[in-house]
Amino acid sequence: MTGSLRRRMLVWTIGAMLVLLGVFSAVLYGGIRYALIRQFDESLLVTARLFCAGVEIDSETAAPEIEAGVAEAYETPGASDCYGLYRGDGSVVSESSNAAGLARFARVVGRKAVNEGEAAKKRSAGKNAAAGDPQNGRAETAKRPPAEGPVFEEWTAADGRAMRIAVLRFTVRRETGDSRRGGPVVTEKLILVMARDATGLHRELGVLGALLWGLSGATAAVAVGAGAVVVRRGLAPLETVAGEIARIDPDDLGARVASAGMPNELRVVTEQLNALLGRLEEAFARERRFTADAAHELRTPLAGIRAAIEVALTRPRDVGAYRAVLGECLGILTRMQSLVAGLLMLARLDAGQTGLDADDVRPVEMVEASRDRMMDRLSGKGVVFECEAPPQIVCRANRQMLTMILGNVLDNAAEYVNEGGSIHVAVRTAGRSVEIEVANTGSRLTDEQVSHVFERFWRADAARGDTENHAGLGLSLVKKAVEAMGGSVSASTRGGGVFAVILVLPTQ
């Protein structure tokens, strides 16, 4: 099931539909069954109460008796209902001929009544005395008090018929003597067990159950077919997207997946996929440019070395001429070695292969370490160097990497500062970070050009003067190295031809 999304969706969809259908059928059947049984019981209860109304106490024998015509209806040929009239101890007062077995229900209810009566006497002893009762001289004249607590049960008759019974506990009372003088009242608690044939009720419930479950089975079969169609049509757009992705040529990353007409959920996926393809296209284009630029940058010094050697070999020369050619080749090789080292460092930073152990470093020490070397390069140009770096400011960085970063940034500033200009270094805290700003005058970069300064091999030759000795990797290395230490870097240009690089490093 885990290998196919269609099969998984079909199984879960059909499973959920079957569960809901089963729950609905069970609830519906239960509700209808409850209503039918309740209606049946209410009718049985009405009959039982009418029967109770026909029970009275004989004035001569003080024994309960049933009025004429009430019990005869249960003895007619073909009568399916039956009754049993009992005392609280289960002894028979009157039974129909087919009432064998009903007495046990009377005995159960009788025992329960005795237990409840004992508890009720204790609770109501004081209330009866306050309200008055026959023992205090007040006569009660109610002839037919209401029946007490009907109980309904299922019963199987001796002939195997399913019966529904109602057990009703009631009190029969009769006044004796002169009621105006407060004559005594004779009472007796009886239990009526009334049974009615429920074969028709159970037959109706059986038909209802068969109908509901039959319809549920047919509905489930239809749901399986409908679910298969719905799932297939619902997954059709996914197959379309998969087909379009399969048709994309690996050499043509400019292709995109059409999102028109797709469902909203898939439209989001296709848009994100197209955005990913766009990023991949941009990344591959950048790598192609990088490869081409690296080849060009390496080809140029190699061509210079070859030209110098070929010229030297055109005719015999003295030792001084050969030394000059070797010196020129050594200079070219030194620049090429620096370029290769920069490319290797960028590759390692890109791959995350450079382990960086962070220490507490004072940026002012790194700046001072690079200052003398930079000022030697600027000798004779009248450049002013200013440094605002409080010695107490500390950041978390790799000491060797930060030395390389500041060296590249200061070399970049020294390369492009104008004669008589200035280089300004400022170190300051910014929340939980340290900012190192290196700014130089003499810049002619525009805002648009500044946005490219961290790209590899990017050079604005016309705006930034002579770049013969620079391959355009310095600031790229700076950006990658700073980000590898958890910081960030940005560049900006300000009025007066000031170009600034801002390094942000963490303090923890």
C-alpha positions as CSV (number, residue, x, y, z in Angstrom):
1,M,0.0,0.0,0.0
2,T,2.9,2.3,0.7
3,G,4.1,2.0,-2.9
4,S,1.1,3.6,-4.5
5,L,-0.5,6.9,-3.6
6,R,-3.6,6.0,-5.6
7,R,-4.0,2.7,-3.8
8,R,-3.5,4.4,-0.4
9,M,-6.0,7.2,-1.2
10,L,-8.5,4.6,-2.4
11,V,-8.1,2.4,0.6
12,W,-8.4,5.3,3.1
13,T,-11.3,6.9,1.2
14,I,-13.3,3.7,0.9
15,G,-12.4,2.8,4.4
16,A,-13.6,6.1,5.8
17,M,-16.8,5.9,3.7
18,L,-17.5,2.4,4.9
19,V,-17.0,3.4,8.6
20,L,-19.2,6.4,8.2
21,L,-21.9,4.3,6.4
22,G,-21.7,1.6,9.1
23,V,-22.0,4.2,11.9
24,F,-24.9,5.9,10.1
25,S,-26.7,2.6,9.6
26,A,-26.1,1.5,13.2
27,V,-27.3,4.9,14.6
28,L,-30.4,4.9,12.3
29,Y,-31.3,1.3,13.1
30,G,-30.8,2.0,16.8
31,G,-32.9,5.1,16.7
32,I,-35.8,3.4,14.8
33,R,-35.6,0.4,17.0
34,Y,-35.7,2.5,20.1
35,A,-38.7,4.4,18.8
36,L,-40.7,1.3,17.8
37,I,-40.0,-0.4,21.1
38,R,-40.9,2.7,23.0
39,Q,-44.1,3.0,21.1
40,F,-44.9,-0.7,21.8
41,D,-44.1,-0.3,25.5
42,E,-46.3,2.8,25.8
43,S,-49.2,0.9,24.3
44,L,-48.5,-2.0,26.6
45,L,-48.3,0.4,29.6
46,V,-51.7,2.0,28.8
47,T,-53.2,-1.5,28.7
48,A,-51.6,-2.4,32.0
49,R,-52.8,0.8,33.7
50,L,-56.4,0.2,32.5
51,F,-56.1,-3.3,33.9
52,C,-54.9,-1.8,37.3
53,A,-57.9,0.4,37.2
54,G,-60.1,-2.7,37.2
55,V,-58.6,-4.2,40.3
56,E,-60.3,-3.4,43.7
57,I,-60.6,-4.8,47.2
58,D,-63.7,-6.8,48.1
59,S,-65.6,-5.1,50.9
60,E,-66.5,-8.4,52.6
61,T,-63.4,-10.5,52.2
62,A,-60.9,-7.5,52.1
63,A,-59.1,-9.4,49.3
64,P,-58.2,-8.0,45.9
65,E,-60.5,-8.9,43.0
66,I,-60.7,-8.1,39.3
67,E,-63.8,-6.4,37.9
68,A,-65.9,-8.6,35.7
69,G,-64.9,-8.5,32.0
70,V,-61.4,-7.2,32.6
71,A,-59.6,-10.6,32.9
72,E,-61.9,-12.5,30.5
73,A,-60.4,-10.8,27.4
74,Y,-57.2,-12.7,28.1
75,E,-58.9,-16.1,28.2
76,T,-60.6,-15.9,24.8
77,P,-59.5,-18.4,22.1
78,G,-56.5,-17.1,20.2
79,A,-55.5,-14.5,22.8
80,S,-51.8,-13.8,22.6
81,D,-51.5,-11.5,25.5
82,C,-51.3,-12.7,29.1
83,Y,-51.2,-11.2,32.6
84,G,-50.3,-12.1,36.1
85,L,-51.4,-10.3,39.3
86,Y,-49.2,-11.0,42.3
87,R,-48.6,-9.8,45.8
88,G,-45.2,-8.4,46.8
89,D,-43.9,-11.8,48.0
90,G,-44.7,-13.3,44.6
91,S,-47.9,-15.2,45.6
92,V,-50.5,-15.3,42.9
93,V,-53.7,-13.2,43.1
94,S,-54.8,-14.0,39.5
95,E,-53.1,-15.3,36.3
96,S,-54.2,-15.9,32.8
97,S,-53.9,-19.5,31.7
98,N,-50.8,-18.9,29.5
99,A,-49.0,-16.8,32.2
100,A,-46.6,-19.6,33.4
101,G,-43.3,-18.0,34.3
102,L,-44.4,-14.4,34.9
103,A,-44.2,-14.7,38.7
104,R,-40.5,-14.5,38.7
105,F,-40.7,-10.9,37.4
106,A,-43.1,-10.0,40.2
107,R,-40.7,-11.5,42.9
108,V,-37.8,-9.5,41.6
109,V,-39.8,-6.2,41.6
110,G,-41.2,-7.2,45.0
111,R,-37.8,-7.6,46.6
112,K,-36.7,-4.3,45.2
113,A,-39.8,-2.6,46.5
114,V,-39.2,-3.9,50.0
115,N,-35.7,-2.6,50.0
116,E,-36.8,0.8,48.8
117,G,-39.7,0.9,51.3
118,E,-37.4,0.3,54.2
119,A,-35.2,3.2,53.2
120,A,-38.3,5.5,52.4
121,K,-39.8,4.9,55.9
122,K,-36.8,6.3,57.6
123,R,-36.8,9.4,55.4
124,S,-40.5,10.1,55.5
125,A,-41.4,9.3,59.1
126,G,-41.4,12.9,60.2
127,K,-43.0,14.2,57.0
128,N,-46.0,11.9,57.4
129,A,-46.7,13.0,60.9
130,A,-46.6,16.7,59.9
131,A,-48.9,16.2,56.9
132,G,-51.3,13.9,58.5
133,D,-52.2,10.2,57.8
134,P,-55.0,7.8,58.6
135,Q,-53.3,6.9,61.9
136,N,-53.6,10.5,63.0
137,G,-57.3,10.6,62.2
138,R,-57.2,11.9,58.6
139,A,-58.8,9.6,56.0
140,E,-57.4,9.2,52.5
141,T,-60.1,8.7,49.9
142,A,-58.2,8.2,46.7
143,K,-59.7,5.1,45.0
144,R,-57.2,4.6,42.2
145,P,-53.8,6.0,43.1
146,P,-51.3,6.1,40.2
147,A,-49.2,3.1,39.4
148,E,-45.5,3.0,40.5
149,G,-42.4,2.7,38.4
150,P,-43.1,0.5,35.3
151,V,-40.3,-1.9,34.3
152,F,-40.1,-3.4,30.8
153,E,-38.4,-6.7,30.0
154,E,-38.0,-9.2,27.2
155,W,-39.6,-12.6,27.8
156,T,-39.8,-15.8,25.8
157,A,-43.1,-17.6,26.4
158,A,-43.4,-21.4,26.9
159,D,-44.5,-21.8,23.3
160,G,-41.4,-19.9,22.1
161,R,-43.0,-16.6,21.2
162,A,-41.1,-13.4,21.9
163,M,-43.0,-11.4,24.4
164,R,-42.6,-7.9,25.8
165,I,-43.6,-7.5,29.4
166,A,-44.5,-4.5,31.6
167,V,-44.1,-4.9,35.4
168,L,-46.2,-2.4,37.3
169,R,-46.4,-2.0,41.1
170,F,-49.6,-0.3,42.3
171,T,-51.7,0.1,45.4
172,V,-55.3,-0.8,45.8
173,R,-57.4,1.0,48.4
174,R,-60.9,0.8,49.6
175,E,-62.8,2.7,52.3
176,T,-64.9,0.8,54.8
177,G,-67.5,2.1,57.1
178,D,-68.8,5.7,57.1
179,S,-66.3,7.9,55.2
180,R,-67.8,11.0,56.7
181,R,-66.8,9.8,60.1
182,G,-63.3,8.8,59.0
183,G,-63.8,5.1,58.5
184,P,-60.7,2.9,58.1
185,V,-59.1,2.4,54.7
186,V,-58.0,-1.0,53.5
187,T,-54.9,-1.0,51.2
188,E,-52.8,-3.6,49.5
189,K,-49.8,-3.3,47.2
190,L,-49.9,-5.5,44.2
191,I,-47.7,-6.2,41.2
192,L,-49.1,-6.6,37.7
193,V,-47.1,-8.3,35.0
194,M,-48.6,-7.7,31.6
195,A,-47.1,-9.5,28.6
196,R,-47.8,-8.9,24.9
197,D,-46.8,-10.8,21.9
198,A,-43.8,-9.0,20.3
199,T,-43.3,-11.3,17.3
200,G,-44.6,-8.7,14.9
201,L,-42.3,-6.1,16.4
202,H,-39.3,-8.3,16.1
203,R,-40.3,-9.2,12.6
204,E,-40.4,-5.5,11.6
205,L,-37.1,-4.9,13.3
206,G,-35.5,-7.8,11.4
207,V,-36.9,-6.5,8.1
208,L,-35.6,-3.0,9.0
209,G,-32.1,-4.4,9.8
210,A,-31.9,-6.4,6.7
211,L,-33.0,-3.5,4.6
212,L,-30.5,-1.1,6.2
213,W,-27.5,-3.5,6.0
214,G,-28.5,-4.6,2.5
215,L,-28.6,-0.9,1.4
216,S,-25.3,-0.3,3.2
217,G,-23.7,-3.2,1.3
218,A,-25.0,-2.0,-2.0
219,T,-23.9,1.6,-1.2
220,A,-20.5,0.3,-0.2
221,A,-20.2,-1.5,-3.5
222,V,-21.1,1.7,-5.4
223,A,-18.8,3.7,-3.2
224,V,-15.8,1.5,-4.1
225,G,-16.4,2.1,-7.8
226,A,-17.1,5.8,-7.4
227,G,-14.1,6.1,-5.1
228,A,-11.9,4.5,-7.7
229,V,-13.1,6.9,-10.4
230,V,-12.8,9.9,-8.1
231,V,-9.3,9.0,-7.0
232,R,-8.2,8.4,-10.6
233,R,-9.6,11.7,-11.8
234,G,-8.3,13.5,-8.8
235,L,-4.7,12.3,-9.4
236,A,-4.8,12.9,-13.1
237,P,-3.2,16.4,-12.7
238,L,-0.3,14.8,-10.8
239,E,0.3,12.5,-13.8
240,T,0.2,15.5,-16.1
241,V,2.8,17.3,-14.0
242,A,4.9,14.2,-13.8
243,G,4.8,13.9,-17.6
244,E,5.8,17.5,-18.1
245,I,8.7,17.1,-15.7
246,A,9.9,14.0,-17.5
247,R,9.9,15.9,-20.8
248,I,12.3,18.6,-19.5
249,D,15.7,18.3,-21.2
250,P,18.6,18.3,-18.7
251,D,20.4,20.7,-21.0
252,D,17.4,23.1,-21.1
253,L,16.8,24.4,-17.5
254,G,14.8,27.3,-19.0
255,A,11.8,24.9,-19.4
256,R,9.0,25.4,-16.9
257,V,6.0,23.3,-15.8
258,A,2.7,24.7,-17.0
259,S,0.5,25.7,-14.0
260,A,-2.5,27.0,-15.9
261,G,-5.6,25.0,-15.3
262,M,-4.1,23.1,-12.4
263,P,-6.0,22.8,-9.1
264,N,-5.0,25.3,-6.4
265,E,-3.1,22.8,-4.4
266,L,-1.1,21.7,-7.4
267,R,-0.6,25.2,-8.7
268,V,1.4,26.0,-5.5
269,V,3.5,22.9,-6.2
270,T,4.2,23.8,-9.8
271,E,5.0,27.4,-8.9
272,Q,7.5,26.2,-6.3
273,L,8.9,23.7,-8.8
274,N,9.3,26.4,-11.4
275,A,11.0,28.6,-8.8
276,L,13.4,25.8,-8.0
277,L,14.1,25.3,-11.7
278,G,14.8,29.0,-11.9
279,R,17.2,28.9,-9.0
280,L,18.9,25.8,-10.6
281,E,19.1,27.6,-13.9
282,E,20.7,30.6,-12.2
283,A,23.1,28.4,-10.2
284,F,24.2,26.5,-13.3
285,A,24.6,29.7,-15.3
286,R,26.7,31.1,-12.4
287,E,28.8,27.9,-12.3
288,R,29.3,28.1,-16.1
289,R,30.4,31.7,-15.8
290,F,32.7,30.8,-13.0
291,T,34.2,28.0,-15.0
292,A,34.7,30.2,-18.0
293,D,36.1,33.1,-15.9
294,A,38.4,30.7,-14.1
295,A,39.7,29.3,-17.4
296,H,40.2,32.8,-18.7
297,E,42.0,34.0,-15.6
298,L,44.3,30.9,-15.7
299,R,44.8,31.1,-19.5
300,T,46.0,34.7,-19.3
301,P,49.0,34.1,-17.0
302,L,49.9,30.9,-18.8
303,A,49.9,32.7,-22.1
304,G,52.1,35.4,-20.5
305,I,54.6,32.8,-19.3
306,R,54.6,31.1,-22.7
307,A,55.1,34.4,-24.6
308,A,58.0,35.4,-22.3
309,I,59.7,32.0,-22.7
310,E,59.2,31.9,-26.5
311,V,60.7,35.5,-26.8
312,A,63.6,34.5,-24.7
313,L,64.3,31.5,-26.9
314,T,64.3,33.3,-30.2
315,R,68.0,34.0,-29.9
316,P,70.8,33.6,-27.4
317,R,70.8,36.1,-24.6
318,D,73.1,37.0,-21.7
319,V,72.5,36.0,-18.1
320,G,70.9,39.3,-17.2
321,A,68.2,38.9,-19.9
322,Y,67.4,35.4,-18.8
323,R,67.1,36.5,-15.2
324,A,64.7,39.2,-16.3
325,V,62.5,36.7,-18.1
326,L,62.6,34.3,-15.1
327,G,61.7,37.2,-12.8
328,E,58.7,38.1,-15.0
329,C,57.6,34.5,-15.1
330,L,57.9,34.2,-11.3
331,G,55.7,37.3,-10.9
332,I,53.1,35.8,-13.2
333,L,53.3,32.4,-11.4
334,T,52.9,34.1,-8.0
335,R,49.6,35.8,-9.1
336,M,48.4,32.6,-10.6
337,Q,49.2,30.7,-7.4
338,S,47.2,33.3,-5.5
339,L,44.3,32.8,-7.9
340,V,44.4,29.0,-7.5
341,A,44.6,29.3,-3.7
342,G,41.5,31.6,-3.8
343,L,39.6,29.2,-6.0
344,L,40.5,26.3,-3.7
345,M,39.4,28.2,-0.7
346,L,36.1,29.1,-2.3
347,A,35.5,25.5,-3.3
348,R,36.1,24.4,0.3
349,L,33.8,27.0,1.7
350,D,31.1,26.1,-0.8
351,A,31.4,22.4,0.2
352,G,31.6,23.2,3.9
353,Q,34.9,21.4,4.2
354,T,36.7,24.2,6.1
355,G,36.7,23.5,9.8
356,L,36.5,26.8,11.7
357,D,37.3,26.9,15.4
358,A,36.0,30.1,16.9
359,D,37.9,32.1,19.6
360,D,37.5,35.4,21.3
361,V,39.3,37.8,19.0
362,R,40.0,41.5,19.3
363,P,39.4,43.0,15.8
364,V,41.8,45.9,16.5
365,E,44.7,43.4,16.7
366,M,43.8,42.1,13.2
367,V,43.6,45.6,11.8
368,E,46.9,46.6,13.3
369,A,48.6,43.4,11.9
370,S,47.5,44.3,8.3
371,R,48.1,48.1,8.6
372,D,51.9,48.2,8.1
373,R,51.8,45.9,5.1
374,M,49.0,48.0,3.6
375,M,50.8,51.3,4.3
376,D,53.9,50.1,2.5
377,R,51.9,49.6,-0.6
378,L,50.5,53.1,-0.2
379,S,53.8,54.8,0.3
380,G,54.1,57.9,-1.8
381,K,50.3,58.2,-2.5
382,G,49.6,60.5,0.5
383,V,46.8,58.3,1.8
384,V,45.6,58.9,5.4
385,F,44.7,55.8,7.4
386,E,42.3,56.2,10.4
387,C,41.2,53.5,12.8
388,E,38.5,53.7,15.4
389,A,38.7,50.3,17.1
390,P,38.2,50.2,20.9
391,P,40.5,47.5,22.3
392,Q,37.7,46.1,24.7
393,I,35.5,45.0,21.8
394,V,35.7,41.2,21.3
395,C,34.0,39.0,18.7
396,R,33.8,35.2,18.2
397,A,35.7,34.2,15.0
398,N,38.4,32.0,13.6
399,R,41.6,34.0,14.1
400,Q,43.3,32.8,10.8
401,M,40.1,33.3,8.8
402,L,39.5,36.8,10.2
403,T,43.1,37.8,9.4
404,M,42.5,36.7,5.8
405,I,39.1,38.5,5.6
406,L,40.5,41.8,6.9
407,G,43.6,41.4,4.7
408,N,41.4,41.1,1.6
409,V,39.1,44.0,2.6
410,L,42.1,46.3,3.4
411,D,43.9,45.2,0.2
412,N,40.8,46.1,-1.8
413,A,40.6,49.5,-0.1
414,A,44.3,50.1,-0.7
415,E,44.0,49.1,-4.4
416,Y,41.2,51.6,-5.2
417,V,41.8,54.5,-2.9
418,N,42.7,57.7,-4.7
419,E,45.9,59.6,-4.2
420,G,45.6,61.9,-1.2
421,G,42.5,60.0,-0.1
422,S,41.8,58.2,3.1
423,I,41.0,54.7,4.4
424,H,38.8,54.6,7.5
425,V,38.3,51.5,9.8
426,A,35.6,51.6,12.5
427,V,34.8,48.8,14.9
428,R,31.6,49.1,17.0
429,T,29.1,46.9,18.8
430,A,25.6,46.5,17.5
431,G,23.4,44.5,19.9
432,R,24.9,41.0,20.2
433,S,27.1,41.5,17.1
434,V,30.3,43.4,16.2
435,E,30.4,45.6,13.1
436,I,33.7,46.2,11.3
437,E,33.5,48.9,8.6
438,V,36.3,49.5,6.1
439,A,35.7,52.6,3.9
440,N,37.9,54.2,1.2
441,T,37.6,57.3,-0.9
442,G,38.1,57.4,-4.7
443,S,35.2,55.1,-5.6
444,R,33.2,55.7,-8.8
445,L,30.9,52.7,-8.4
446,T,27.1,53.1,-8.9
447,D,24.5,51.5,-6.6
448,E,23.8,48.9,-9.3
449,Q,27.5,48.0,-9.6
450,V,27.9,47.8,-5.8
451,S,25.3,45.0,-5.9
452,H,27.8,42.8,-7.9
453,V,31.0,43.4,-5.9
454,F,30.7,40.0,-4.1
455,E,30.3,38.0,-7.3
456,R,33.2,35.9,-8.4
457,F,35.5,37.4,-11.1
458,W,33.3,40.6,-11.2
459,R,35.3,43.7,-11.9
460,A,34.2,47.2,-12.9
461,D,37.5,48.1,-14.7
462,A,36.3,51.3,-16.1
463,A,35.1,52.6,-12.8
464,R,37.8,51.3,-10.5
465,G,41.0,51.8,-12.4
466,D,43.8,49.3,-13.0
467,T,42.9,45.7,-12.0
468,E,45.7,43.9,-13.7
469,N,46.8,42.2,-10.5
470,H,43.3,41.3,-9.3
471,A,41.1,38.4,-10.5
472,G,37.9,39.5,-8.7
473,L,37.9,36.8,-6.0
474,G,38.8,38.9,-2.9
475,L,35.4,40.1,-1.8
476,S,33.8,36.7,-2.9
477,L,36.2,35.0,-0.4
478,V,35.3,37.6,2.2
479,K,31.6,36.9,1.9
480,K,31.9,33.1,2.0
481,A,34.3,33.2,5.0
482,V,32.2,35.6,7.0
483,E,29.0,33.6,6.4
484,A,30.9,30.4,7.4
485,M,31.6,32.0,10.8
486,G,27.9,32.9,11.3
487,G,28.1,36.5,10.2
488,S,27.1,38.7,7.3
489,V,28.7,41.2,5.0
490,S,27.4,44.1,2.9
491,A,28.7,46.9,0.7
492,S,27.5,50.4,0.0
493,T,28.6,53.6,-1.7
494,R,28.1,57.1,-0.2
495,G,28.5,60.6,-1.3
496,G,32.1,61.9,-2.0
497,G,33.1,58.7,-3.7
498,V,33.2,56.6,-0.5
499,F,33.0,52.8,-0.8
500,A,32.4,50.8,2.4
501,V,32.4,47.2,3.3
502,I,30.6,46.3,6.6
503,L,31.4,43.0,8.3
504,V,29.0,41.8,11.0
505,L,30.4,39.1,13.3
506,P,28.7,37.4,16.4
507,T,30.0,38.1,19.9
508,Q,29.0,34.6,21.2
